[in-house]
Amino acid sequence: MLNASSSKREESIALRKQGLSYNEISEKLKVPKSTLSNWLKNLPLSEVAKKRNIDKAKLAAAKNIVELNRARAEKYQVRVRLELSHHADNLPIVGESGLFWLGLGLFLAEGSKREKWSIRFVNSDPTVIRIMMKFFRQRCEVRNESFKFRIHLHPDSNPDESLKFWAKIASISEKQFYRPYFGVSKSSQGKRPVNRLPHGTLHVIIGDTKLVRKLKGWLIGLQKQFEIS
Protein backbone atom coordinates (compact mmCIF):
# COMPACT_ATOMS: atom_id res chain seq x y z
CA MET A 1 0.00 0.00 0.00
CA LEU A 2 1.30 3.46 -0.90
CA ASN A 3 1.93 5.89 1.91
CA ALA A 4 0.55 9.41 1.76
CA SER A 5 3.73 10.84 0.27
CA SER A 6 3.94 8.20 -2.45
CA SER A 7 0.25 8.61 -3.22
CA LYS A 8 0.62 12.38 -3.70
CA ARG A 9 3.70 11.82 -5.82
CA GLU A 10 1.74 9.52 -8.13
CA GLU A 11 -1.08 12.03 -8.24
CA SER A 12 1.35 14.83 -9.03
CA ILE A 13 2.80 12.84 -11.93
CA ALA A 14 -0.66 12.18 -13.31
CA LEU A 15 -1.61 15.83 -13.01
CA ARG A 16 1.64 16.94 -14.60
CA LYS A 17 1.00 14.66 -17.56
CA GLN A 18 -2.37 16.36 -17.94
CA GLY A 19 -0.50 19.64 -18.37
CA LEU A 20 -1.09 21.26 -14.97
CA SER A 21 1.50 23.75 -13.80
CA TYR A 22 3.51 23.43 -10.59
CA ASN A 23 1.35 26.16 -9.06
CA GLU A 24 -1.87 24.32 -9.93
CA ILE A 25 -0.59 20.98 -8.66
CA SER A 26 0.78 22.56 -5.48
CA GLU A 27 -2.56 24.20 -4.73
CA LYS A 28 -4.51 21.05 -5.54
CA LEU A 29 -2.37 18.57 -3.53
CA LYS A 30 -1.10 20.97 -0.85
CA VAL A 31 2.49 20.03 -1.69
CA PRO A 32 5.33 22.61 -1.79
CA LYS A 33 6.60 23.48 -5.25
CA SER A 34 10.13 22.58 -4.15
CA THR A 35 8.96 19.02 -3.50
CA LEU A 36 7.16 18.88 -6.83
CA SER A 37 10.27 20.09 -8.59
CA ASN A 38 12.19 17.16 -7.12
CA TRP A 39 9.47 14.65 -8.02
CA LEU A 40 8.81 15.87 -11.53
CA LYS A 41 12.15 17.23 -12.76
CA ASN A 42 12.72 14.27 -15.09
CA LEU A 43 9.13 14.07 -16.32
CA PRO A 44 8.78 15.51 -19.82
CA LEU A 45 5.53 17.22 -20.70
CA SER A 46 3.42 15.70 -23.45
CA GLU A 47 2.84 17.73 -26.60
CA VAL A 48 -0.78 18.15 -25.59
CA ALA A 49 0.26 19.46 -22.18
CA LYS A 50 2.82 21.78 -23.75
CA LYS A 51 0.21 23.17 -26.09
CA ARG A 52 -2.21 23.63 -23.20
CA ASN A 53 0.36 25.61 -21.23
CA ILE A 54 1.24 27.69 -24.27
CA ASP A 55 -2.44 28.44 -24.88
CA LYS A 56 -2.86 29.39 -21.22
CA ALA A 57 0.14 31.69 -21.44
CA LYS A 58 -1.27 33.31 -24.60
CA LEU A 59 -4.66 33.75 -22.92
CA ALA A 60 -3.04 35.33 -19.87
CA ALA A 61 -0.99 37.64 -22.08
CA ALA A 62 -4.08 38.64 -24.06
CA LYS A 63 -5.97 39.33 -20.82
CA ASN A 64 -3.09 41.49 -19.60
CA ILE A 65 -3.12 43.43 -22.87
CA VAL A 66 -6.88 43.98 -22.60
CA GLU A 67 -6.53 45.22 -19.01
CA LEU A 68 -3.61 47.44 -20.01
CA ASN A 69 -5.58 48.93 -22.91
CA ARG A 70 -8.59 49.48 -20.63
CA ALA A 71 -6.42 51.26 -18.07
CA ARG A 72 -4.87 53.40 -20.82
CA ALA A 73 -8.32 54.25 -22.22
CA GLU A 74 -9.57 55.31 -18.77
CA LYS A 75 -6.51 57.52 -18.22
CA TYR A 76 -6.99 59.03 -21.68
CA GLN A 77 -10.66 59.77 -20.99
CA VAL A 78 -9.78 61.45 -17.69
CA ARG A 79 -7.12 63.54 -19.45
CA VAL A 80 -9.57 64.55 -22.20
CA ARG A 81 -12.26 65.51 -19.66
CA LEU A 82 -9.78 67.68 -17.77
CA GLU A 83 -8.64 69.33 -21.00
CA LEU A 84 -12.22 69.99 -22.13
CA SER A 85 -13.08 71.39 -18.72
CA HIS A 86 -10.05 73.70 -18.84
CA HIS A 87 -11.03 75.10 -22.25
CA ALA A 88 -14.69 75.44 -21.21
CA ASP A 89 -13.81 77.36 -18.04
CA ASN A 90 -11.48 79.70 -19.94
CA LEU A 91 -13.86 80.61 -22.75
CA PRO A 92 -14.45 84.39 -22.85
CA ILE A 93 -17.95 85.59 -22.03
CA VAL A 94 -20.11 86.25 -25.10
CA GLY A 95 -21.10 89.92 -24.89
CA GLU A 96 -23.57 91.89 -27.00
CA SER A 97 -21.14 92.25 -29.90
CA GLY A 98 -20.20 88.59 -29.70
CA LEU A 99 -23.86 87.57 -29.69
CA PHE A 100 -24.46 89.58 -32.85
CA TRP A 101 -21.66 87.93 -34.82
CA LEU A 102 -22.42 84.50 -33.41
CA GLY A 103 -26.09 84.78 -34.36
CA LEU A 104 -25.36 86.21 -37.81
CA GLY A 105 -22.84 83.43 -38.45
CA LEU A 106 -25.34 80.74 -37.45
CA PHE A 107 -27.99 82.31 -39.67
CA LEU A 108 -25.51 82.39 -42.55
CA ALA A 109 -24.93 78.66 -42.07
CA GLU A 110 -28.41 77.40 -41.15
CA GLY A 111 -30.97 80.12 -41.95
CA SER A 112 -33.17 80.17 -45.02
CA LYS A 113 -31.98 82.75 -47.60
CA ARG A 114 -34.83 82.28 -50.11
CA GLU A 115 -37.72 83.48 -47.95
CA LYS A 116 -39.12 86.88 -48.98
CA TRP A 117 -41.76 87.47 -46.34
CA SER A 118 -40.51 85.66 -43.24
CA ILE A 119 -37.41 84.51 -41.39
CA ARG A 120 -36.93 80.76 -41.05
CA PHE A 121 -34.19 79.16 -39.00
CA VAL A 122 -33.91 75.37 -38.70
CA ASN A 123 -31.84 73.30 -36.32
CA SER A 124 -31.95 70.24 -34.06
CA ASP A 125 -29.31 71.37 -31.54
CA PRO A 126 -30.86 72.86 -28.36
CA THR A 127 -27.79 75.05 -27.74
CA VAL A 128 -28.00 76.54 -31.23
CA ILE A 129 -31.72 77.25 -30.75
CA ARG A 130 -31.03 78.99 -27.40
CA ILE A 131 -28.35 81.16 -29.03
CA MET A 132 -30.59 82.11 -31.94
CA MET A 133 -33.57 82.90 -29.73
CA LYS A 134 -31.36 85.26 -27.73
CA PHE A 135 -30.00 86.74 -30.98
CA PHE A 136 -33.50 87.33 -32.37
CA ARG A 137 -34.80 88.80 -29.11
CA GLN A 138 -31.85 91.00 -28.15
CA ARG A 139 -30.12 91.89 -31.41
CA CYS A 140 -33.11 91.79 -33.78
CA GLU A 141 -35.66 93.06 -31.23
CA VAL A 142 -38.22 90.38 -32.05
CA ARG A 143 -41.12 90.27 -29.59
CA ASN A 144 -42.22 86.92 -28.17
CA GLU A 145 -45.63 87.08 -29.83
CA SER A 146 -43.97 87.36 -33.26
CA PHE A 147 -42.44 83.88 -33.08
CA LYS A 148 -44.03 80.81 -34.60
CA PHE A 149 -42.61 77.29 -34.55
CA ARG A 150 -43.03 73.97 -36.29
CA ILE A 151 -41.41 70.71 -35.21
CA HIS A 152 -40.40 68.16 -37.84
CA LEU A 153 -40.53 64.71 -36.27
CA HIS A 154 -39.75 61.11 -37.13
CA PRO A 155 -42.99 59.08 -37.34
CA ASP A 156 -42.03 57.17 -34.17
CA SER A 157 -41.47 60.32 -32.07
CA ASN A 158 -43.72 61.51 -29.25
CA PRO A 159 -45.19 64.89 -30.30
CA ASP A 160 -46.33 65.94 -26.80
CA GLU A 161 -42.89 65.34 -25.27
CA SER A 162 -41.18 67.14 -28.17
CA LEU A 163 -43.53 70.12 -27.85
CA LYS A 164 -42.75 70.51 -24.14
CA PHE A 165 -39.04 70.05 -24.85
CA TRP A 166 -38.76 72.77 -27.52
CA ALA A 167 -41.10 75.18 -25.72
CA LYS A 168 -38.78 75.01 -22.72
CA ILE A 169 -35.65 75.41 -24.86
CA ALA A 170 -37.08 78.45 -26.66
CA SER A 171 -38.70 79.86 -23.49
CA ILE A 172 -41.95 80.26 -25.37
CA SER A 173 -45.60 79.31 -25.03
CA GLU A 174 -46.70 75.96 -26.46
CA LYS A 175 -49.61 77.84 -28.10
CA GLN A 176 -47.17 79.34 -30.63
CA PHE A 177 -46.40 75.99 -32.22
CA TYR A 178 -48.08 74.80 -35.41
CA ARG A 179 -49.13 71.19 -35.70
CA PRO A 180 -45.94 69.06 -35.98
CA TYR A 181 -44.86 67.61 -39.29
CA PHE A 182 -44.10 63.87 -39.40
CA GLY A 183 -41.76 62.51 -42.03
CA VAL A 184 -38.21 61.61 -43.00
CA SER A 185 -36.28 63.74 -45.47
CA LYS A 186 -34.92 62.01 -48.57
CA SER A 187 -31.38 62.89 -47.53
CA SER A 188 -31.83 61.11 -44.18
CA GLN A 189 -33.63 57.96 -45.33
CA GLY A 190 -31.61 54.90 -44.40
CA LYS A 191 -28.71 57.02 -43.16
CA ARG A 192 -29.75 58.30 -39.73
CA PRO A 193 -30.76 56.07 -36.79
CA VAL A 194 -34.41 56.39 -35.74
CA ASN A 195 -33.53 57.61 -32.23
CA ARG A 196 -30.83 60.04 -33.37
CA LEU A 197 -33.17 63.03 -33.03
CA PRO A 198 -35.82 62.03 -30.46
CA HIS A 199 -37.28 65.57 -30.46
CA GLY A 200 -36.87 66.19 -34.16
CA THR A 201 -35.87 69.46 -35.81
CA LEU A 202 -37.23 72.86 -34.78
CA HIS A 203 -38.23 75.46 -37.38
CA VAL A 204 -38.23 79.01 -35.99
CA ILE A 205 -40.46 81.29 -38.09
CA ILE A 206 -40.74 85.09 -37.83
CA GLY A 207 -43.16 86.88 -40.14
CA ASP A 208 -41.38 90.23 -40.49
CA THR A 209 -40.43 91.53 -43.94
CA LYS A 210 -38.32 94.36 -42.50
CA LEU A 211 -36.26 91.85 -40.51
CA VAL A 212 -35.89 89.73 -43.65
CA ARG A 213 -34.34 92.66 -45.48
CA LYS A 214 -32.21 93.60 -42.47
CA LEU A 215 -30.73 90.12 -42.14
CA LYS A 216 -30.12 89.84 -45.87
CA GLY A 217 -28.43 93.24 -45.82
CA TRP A 218 -26.21 92.20 -42.94
CA LEU A 219 -25.23 89.05 -44.84
CA ILE A 220 -24.39 91.11 -47.95
CA GLY A 221 -22.24 93.37 -45.80
CA LEU A 222 -20.54 90.35 -44.27
CA GLN A 223 -19.88 88.92 -47.70
CA LYS A 224 -18.30 92.18 -48.85
CA GLN A 225 -15.88 92.12 -45.92
CA PHE A 226 -14.59 88.73 -47.07
CA GLU A 227 -14.51 89.32 -50.81
CA ILE A 228 -11.12 88.86 -52.47
CA SER A 229 -9.89 92.24 -53.71
C-alpha positions as CSV (number, residue, x, y, z in Angstrom):
1,M,0.0,0.0,0.0
2,L,1.3,3.5,-0.9
3,N,1.9,5.9,1.9
4,A,0.5,9.4,1.8
5,S,3.7,10.8,0.3
6,S,3.9,8.2,-2.4
7,S,0.3,8.6,-3.2
8,K,0.6,12.4,-3.7
9,R,3.7,11.8,-5.8
10,E,1.7,9.5,-8.1
11,E,-1.1,12.0,-8.2
12,S,1.3,14.8,-9.0
13,I,2.8,12.8,-11.9
14,A,-0.7,12.2,-13.3
15,L,-1.6,15.8,-13.0
16,R,1.6,16.9,-14.6
17,K,1.0,14.7,-17.6
18,Q,-2.4,16.4,-17.9
19,G,-0.5,19.6,-18.4
20,L,-1.1,21.3,-15.0
21,S,1.5,23.8,-13.8
22,Y,3.5,23.4,-10.6
23,N,1.4,26.2,-9.1
24,E,-1.9,24.3,-9.9
25,I,-0.6,21.0,-8.7
26,S,0.8,22.6,-5.5
27,E,-2.6,24.2,-4.7
28,K,-4.5,21.0,-5.5
29,L,-2.4,18.6,-3.5
30,K,-1.1,21.0,-0.8
31,V,2.5,20.0,-1.7
32,P,5.3,22.6,-1.8
33,K,6.6,23.5,-5.2
34,S,10.1,22.6,-4.2
35,T,9.0,19.0,-3.5
36,L,7.2,18.9,-6.8
37,S,10.3,20.1,-8.6
38,N,12.2,17.2,-7.1
39,W,9.5,14.7,-8.0
40,L,8.8,15.9,-11.5
41,K,12.1,17.2,-12.8
42,N,12.7,14.3,-15.1
43,L,9.1,14.1,-16.3
44,P,8.8,15.5,-19.8
45,L,5.5,17.2,-20.7
46,S,3.4,15.7,-23.4
47,E,2.8,17.7,-26.6
48,V,-0.8,18.2,-25.6
49,A,0.3,19.5,-22.2
50,K,2.8,21.8,-23.7
51,K,0.2,23.2,-26.1
52,R,-2.2,23.6,-23.2
53,N,0.4,25.6,-21.2
54,I,1.2,27.7,-24.3
55,D,-2.4,28.4,-24.9
56,K,-2.9,29.4,-21.2
57,A,0.1,31.7,-21.4
58,K,-1.3,33.3,-24.6
59,L,-4.7,33.7,-22.9
60,A,-3.0,35.3,-19.9
61,A,-1.0,37.6,-22.1
62,A,-4.1,38.6,-24.1
63,K,-6.0,39.3,-20.8
64,N,-3.1,41.5,-19.6
65,I,-3.1,43.4,-22.9
66,V,-6.9,44.0,-22.6
67,E,-6.5,45.2,-19.0
68,L,-3.6,47.4,-20.0
69,N,-5.6,48.9,-22.9
70,R,-8.6,49.5,-20.6
71,A,-6.4,51.3,-18.1
72,R,-4.9,53.4,-20.8
73,A,-8.3,54.2,-22.2
74,E,-9.6,55.3,-18.8
75,K,-6.5,57.5,-18.2
76,Y,-7.0,59.0,-21.7
77,Q,-10.7,59.8,-21.0
78,V,-9.8,61.5,-17.7
79,R,-7.1,63.5,-19.5
80,V,-9.6,64.5,-22.2
81,R,-12.3,65.5,-19.7
82,L,-9.8,67.7,-17.8
83,E,-8.6,69.3,-21.0
84,L,-12.2,70.0,-22.1
85,S,-13.1,71.4,-18.7
86,H,-10.1,73.7,-18.8
87,H,-11.0,75.1,-22.2
88,A,-14.7,75.4,-21.2
89,D,-13.8,77.4,-18.0
90,N,-11.5,79.7,-19.9
91,L,-13.9,80.6,-22.7
92,P,-14.5,84.4,-22.9
93,I,-18.0,85.6,-22.0
94,V,-20.1,86.2,-25.1
95,G,-21.1,89.9,-24.9
96,E,-23.6,91.9,-27.0
97,S,-21.1,92.3,-29.9
98,G,-20.2,88.6,-29.7
99,L,-23.9,87.6,-29.7
100,F,-24.5,89.6,-32.9
101,W,-21.7,87.9,-34.8
102,L,-22.4,84.5,-33.4
103,G,-26.1,84.8,-34.4
104,L,-25.4,86.2,-37.8
105,G,-22.8,83.4,-38.5
106,L,-25.3,80.7,-37.5
107,F,-28.0,82.3,-39.7
108,L,-25.5,82.4,-42.5
109,A,-24.9,78.7,-42.1
110,E,-28.4,77.4,-41.1
111,G,-31.0,80.1,-41.9
112,S,-33.2,80.2,-45.0
113,K,-32.0,82.7,-47.6
114,R,-34.8,82.3,-50.1
115,E,-37.7,83.5,-47.9
116,K,-39.1,86.9,-49.0
117,W,-41.8,87.5,-46.3
118,S,-40.5,85.7,-43.2
119,I,-37.4,84.5,-41.4
120,R,-36.9,80.8,-41.1
121,F,-34.2,79.2,-39.0
122,V,-33.9,75.4,-38.7
123,N,-31.8,73.3,-36.3
124,S,-32.0,70.2,-34.1
125,D,-29.3,71.4,-31.5
126,P,-30.9,72.9,-28.4
127,T,-27.8,75.0,-27.7
128,V,-28.0,76.5,-31.2
129,I,-31.7,77.2,-30.7
130,R,-31.0,79.0,-27.4
131,I,-28.4,81.2,-29.0
132,M,-30.6,82.1,-31.9
133,M,-33.6,82.9,-29.7
134,K,-31.4,85.3,-27.7
135,F,-30.0,86.7,-31.0
136,F,-33.5,87.3,-32.4
137,R,-34.8,88.8,-29.1
138,Q,-31.9,91.0,-28.1
139,R,-30.1,91.9,-31.4
140,C,-33.1,91.8,-33.8
141,E,-35.7,93.1,-31.2
142,V,-38.2,90.4,-32.1
143,R,-41.1,90.3,-29.6
144,N,-42.2,86.9,-28.2
145,E,-45.6,87.1,-29.8
146,S,-44.0,87.4,-33.3
147,F,-42.4,83.9,-33.1
148,K,-44.0,80.8,-34.6
149,F,-42.6,77.3,-34.5
150,R,-43.0,74.0,-36.3
151,I,-41.4,70.7,-35.2
152,H,-40.4,68.2,-37.8
153,L,-40.5,64.7,-36.3
154,H,-39.7,61.1,-37.1
155,P,-43.0,59.1,-37.3
156,D,-42.0,57.2,-34.2
157,S,-41.5,60.3,-32.1
158,N,-43.7,61.5,-29.2
159,P,-45.2,64.9,-30.3
160,D,-46.3,65.9,-26.8
161,E,-42.9,65.3,-25.3
162,S,-41.2,67.1,-28.2
163,L,-43.5,70.1,-27.8
164,K,-42.8,70.5,-24.1
165,F,-39.0,70.0,-24.9
166,W,-38.8,72.8,-27.5
167,A,-41.1,75.2,-25.7
168,K,-38.8,75.0,-22.7
169,I,-35.6,75.4,-24.9
170,A,-37.1,78.4,-26.7
171,S,-38.7,79.9,-23.5
172,I,-41.9,80.3,-25.4
173,S,-45.6,79.3,-25.0
174,E,-46.7,76.0,-26.5
175,K,-49.6,77.8,-28.1
176,Q,-47.2,79.3,-30.6
177,F,-46.4,76.0,-32.2
178,Y,-48.1,74.8,-35.4
179,R,-49.1,71.2,-35.7
180,P,-45.9,69.1,-36.0
181,Y,-44.9,67.6,-39.3
182,F,-44.1,63.9,-39.4
183,G,-41.8,62.5,-42.0
184,V,-38.2,61.6,-43.0
185,S,-36.3,63.7,-45.5
186,K,-34.9,62.0,-48.6
187,S,-31.4,62.9,-47.5
188,S,-31.8,61.1,-44.2
189,Q,-33.6,58.0,-45.3
190,G,-31.6,54.9,-44.4
191,K,-28.7,57.0,-43.2
192,R,-29.8,58.3,-39.7
193,P,-30.8,56.1,-36.8
194,V,-34.4,56.4,-35.7
195,N,-33.5,57.6,-32.2
196,R,-30.8,60.0,-33.4
197,L,-33.2,63.0,-33.0
198,P,-35.8,62.0,-30.5
199,H,-37.3,65.6,-30.5
200,G,-36.9,66.2,-34.2
201,T,-35.9,69.5,-35.8
202,L,-37.2,72.9,-34.8
203,H,-38.2,75.5,-37.4
204,V,-38.2,79.0,-36.0
205,I,-40.5,81.3,-38.1
206,I,-40.7,85.1,-37.8
207,G,-43.2,86.9,-40.1
208,D,-41.4,90.2,-40.5
209,T,-40.4,91.5,-43.9
210,K,-38.3,94.4,-42.5
211,L,-36.3,91.9,-40.5
212,V,-35.9,89.7,-43.7
213,R,-34.3,92.7,-45.5
214,K,-32.2,93.6,-42.5
215,L,-30.7,90.1,-42.1
216,K,-30.1,89.8,-45.9
217,G,-28.4,93.2,-45.8
218,W,-26.2,92.2,-42.9
219,L,-25.2,89.0,-44.8
220,I,-24.4,91.1,-47.9
221,G,-22.2,93.4,-45.8
222,L,-20.5,90.4,-44.3
223,Q,-19.9,88.9,-47.7
224,K,-18.3,92.2,-48.9
225,Q,-15.9,92.1,-45.9
226,F,-14.6,88.7,-47.1
227,E,-14.5,89.3,-50.8
228,I,-11.1,88.9,-52.5
229,S,-9.9,92.2,-53.7
